[in-house]
Amino acid sequence: MKLATFRDPDLKLPRVGLVTGDALHPFAVRHSMRSLIAAGRDVLDRAADHARAATPFDLAEVQLLAPLEPASVRDFVAFEEHVEGVRRSVDGAAGVPGAWYDAPAFYFTNPHAILGPDAEVPFPASCEARDFELEVAVVVGAEGRSVASEEAGTYVFGYTILNDWSARDLQGREMQVGLGPAKGKDFATTLGPWIVTADELEPYRDEDGFLDLLCTVSVNGTEVGRDRLSNMGWTFETMIAYASRDSRVVAGDVLGSGTVGNGGCLAELWGRRGVQEPKPLQPGDVVTLEVEGIGTLANTVAIAPPAPELPPACRHDPVAR
């Protein structure tokens, strides 16, 4: 199934819909994407049967929203090529850190800054090095703690496209402190155009357990990068297992794959070429991500109003303590 969240043009509120071709069949108003995910597949199947009997909307005539409001968003970094290129661009380092091979590293990003298809992306006014990141995300379908990798497949609800928008100049400065990205990332993450349930993508799984999907990104209609999702270092099941280790995942969590290689973001290309070519994103640019078996997600770059200035840090002499 393909499950979308859209703004009902009559009721003026968000609703979940089942996408079939050019039609969007609305679920009952009481359902949200999160509630359907948490309820389990049997409830979803019954609700979908009722939706198919409802009068559909024309998919082209409705506004699609982000498919869900995630419980949390963990973004992994599962592609070696991306790691190597972006390190050169952001902090001037070369190669892939040895620790990358120990476990599928991730950071938490902001679940309150989720955008949907065709939305404008408000980059910080202080940012000049504006970038996209082409990713696929898995949506967790059940709660679990310290899930084993071989059991993690039962925790997969479905998949969607994720764009981890990046303010590279802000990111490079703040990561000098030794923590992960903060204001370089948390202003916007795009999800969409819908969630494809796990069963639909099983035919794409290769012999090593990876989903072999072609992923491409273009800016204003010009292709910038392409890669296959099967070039990931870890499967989504391993990511779920690691995210839950000594911790907890819940239905509605989103786990991003990290940026694909071969031009999945501009910073990778900047790092390899030593210059910002292609140039950073400009206001009005349209970034389009396309993933085989899932769909297409497009957004327009915009600039947020300038934020208020912060007071300076209060400096204390550590020797005097």
N, C-alpha and C positions, 0 to 999 in steps of 0.2 A: 504494500500500500504506500501511496504518497499522501502525507498528511500535512495540510497547510493551516496556518492561522491567518484570518483575513478580517477586514472591517466590513461587517454586514451593512450594505448601503441603505437598508430599510430601518433596521434597529439601531444603527450608529454605534455598534459595540463590537468588540473582537469575538470571533467565533472560530471553531475548528471546522475544517472541511476536508472531504476526501476528493483528491484530484484524480479524475479519469479522463484522459485526453484533454479536450478543451473545456471540460465541465468541472465545476466545483460543487460537490454535494454537501450541504451543511449538516453537521451533527446537531443534536439537541443543544439548546442554549446552555443547559446546566453543565455541559462538559467544557473543560479546558484541556489544553494539550498535556499539562502536568497531571491532571486528574486521570486522563486516559492512560498515560504511561504507567502511573502508579497502580491503576486498577488491574493491570494484567491483560494478556492477549485475549482471553475468552471474552472479557467485557468489551474490549476494543472491537472484536469481530462482530459482536451483537450490535454495538452502536453503529458500526459501519454498514451493517445490513439495513438498519433503519435509515441511515443517511442516503443510501442508494435509492430508497423509495421516495425521498424528498425531492421537490422541484429544484433542479440545480441552477446555480449561477453560471454565467459565462465567465470563465477564468480570466479572460482578457479585460473584463469590465470591472473587476474588483481590485481593491488595494490589498496586496499581500503584506503581512506584518512579519516580524521575526517569528519563526514557527513555535517557539516556546520562551518562557521566562525561566532561565536555568536556575536550578538550586545553587549551583556553583559552576565556575569555569576554570578548569585546569588546562593550561596550554603546554604541550610537550615540545621537544625539539628532537625529532626522530630521523632527520635526514643529515647524513655526514656532510654532504656537499654544501648544504645551507650553513651548517656550523662553521665550516672552514672559510667560506666566503664572507659571512657576516662578521666573524671575529676580525678579519683584516680591515673591514670597513669601520666597525664600531670602536674597537680598542687597539687596532694595529698589530694584533698578535697573529701568528701563523699556525696552521695545522689544527687538528682536532684534539682537545684535551683528553688525556687518558681516562679521566673520570667519566667521560661521556659513554664509554663502553661498559661501565660497571652497572648502570641501571638507566631506565628511560626518564631523564630529568624533566621537570616541569616547573612552571610558576603559576600562581593564582592570579587571574585578572578579574575585572570588575563586572559582576553579573547585573549591575544596575545601569550599565551603559551599552546595552544590546540594541542594535539597529536591525532593520529588516531590508528586504529587497527594495531597490530604487530610492532609499533614503539618502539624504545628504549627510556626509560625514564631516562633523565640525572639528577640524584640526585645531590645536592650540594656536592662538595668534602669534605666540613667540617662536613657533616652529618654522623652519625653512626646509629641512630635509624630510619631506613627507613621503611615506612609503606604504605599500600594501604588503600582505602576506597571504599567499594562496595555500589554504589548508582544507582538509576534510576533518570533520569532528564526529565522534561516536556519542550517542545519547544513551546514558545508563538507564536501564529499565527496572532495577530493583535494588533494595538496600543490601549491603554486604560489608563484612569486615574481614581483612586478611584473606581475600578470595584467592584460591589457587588458580594459576594460569590455565590449567586444563579445564577448569569449571567456569572460567570467566565469560565464555561464549553465551551462557544462559543469562548473563547480565546485560547483554547488548539489546537495546530496543531498536535502534536504527542509526541512520547517518544523515548528516547535512553538510553543506559547505560553510566554511568559516573564513572570514577575512580579519586577520589580526592587524589592524591599522597601527602604524608605528611612526612616532616622531623621533627620528634617528638622532638628531642633535641633542634633544632632551635626554634620550636614552643613554647616549654615550657619556654625557656629563654625570648623570645621577648614578650610573653603575660603577663609577670610580669609588663610591663609598663601600662597595663590596656586597651590596644586596642586589636583588633582581630588578628588572625594569618597573617603574612606577608611573610617573606622569608621561613617560615616553610611550605608554601603552593604554592606560586605563580610561582614555577619553572616548573610545569607541571600539566595539567588536561587532561585526555583521554576521548574522546567521541566515541561512535560507537556501533556495527559495521555499523549501519544505523539508520534512523529514521523510526519508525513504526507509521503510521497515527492513530489518536485517535480512529477512527471507528473500527480498527482491534482489539483493546483491550477492547472494551465495553463488550464482553461476559465474561470477567474476573471480572467485577465490582460486589462487594458484596452489601448486603442490606444497608450497612452504607455509600456507595459511594466510598469505597476504591477499588483499583485494587489489587486483590488477586493473586499475582504472586510469585512463588518460586524463591528466589535469592540465589545463591551459589558462593563461592570464593574458589579457590585452588591455591596452590603454588607448582610448579613443579609436578603437578598431584595429590597432596595430598589435600583433602578438609580441609579447615581451619574453615569455617563458613557457616551458612545457616540461612535464616529467610524468612518470608513472608512479602511482601511489605504492606500488609493490616495491619501490626502492627504499621504503622505510626500514629502519633498523630493528624495530619491534612491531609486533602485531598490536591491534587495538585491544585484544584480549590480555596481552601482557601489560599494557598500559593500565587497564582496569585493575589487574592484580596488584600492580605496584602502587597505584593511587590508594587502594584499600588497605595496603600493608600497614599494620599497627594503627589503623585509622578506619575511616568509614566512607563509603560512597552511598548515594541514595538515588532513587528514581528522579530523573530530571537533571542529574549532573551532566555536564558537557565536557568532553575531553578532546582537545584539539591535537591533531597529528604533528603539529609543527609545520613549518614552511617546506614545501617541496623544493628540490634542487633545480638546477638549470634555469635560473631566472624566475624562481617562485617569488622573489622580492627584488626590489632595486638594489638594496644594500649588498646583497651577494654579488651582483654585477659590479657595483662600485668597488668592492673589496678586491675583486679579481683584476679589474682594469686600472685601478689606481686613480680614477677620476669619476665624477658623478655623471656618468653617461650610461643609460638614458638619464635625463635630468630629473630631479625630484618632481613629485606630483604638484600640479598647479590647480588653483581654484577653477572649477568647471570641468576638470578632467573626469572622464567616465572610465572606471575600472571594472572590467568584466571577468569574472572567474567562471570557468566551465569545467565540470567534472562528469566524466562518462558514467552513465547509470543513475546520476542524481539530478543534474540540471544546470542552470545558469543563474548566477547572482551578480547583479550590477549595482553600482553606487556612484554617486557624484561627489567629488571633493569640494569641501567648503571650508571656511575659516570661522572659528568661534570669535565672539567679541573678546577684547583683551581682558584678562583676569586681573583682579586687584593685586597690587604689590604686597609682598610679605615684609614684615619687619626683619632686620638683620639678626643673626644668631647672637646669643649672649655668650661671650667667650669667657672661659674660666681657666685659670692657670693650674694644670694638673700637678705641678710640683708643689704648689702651696697647700695641697690637701693633706 
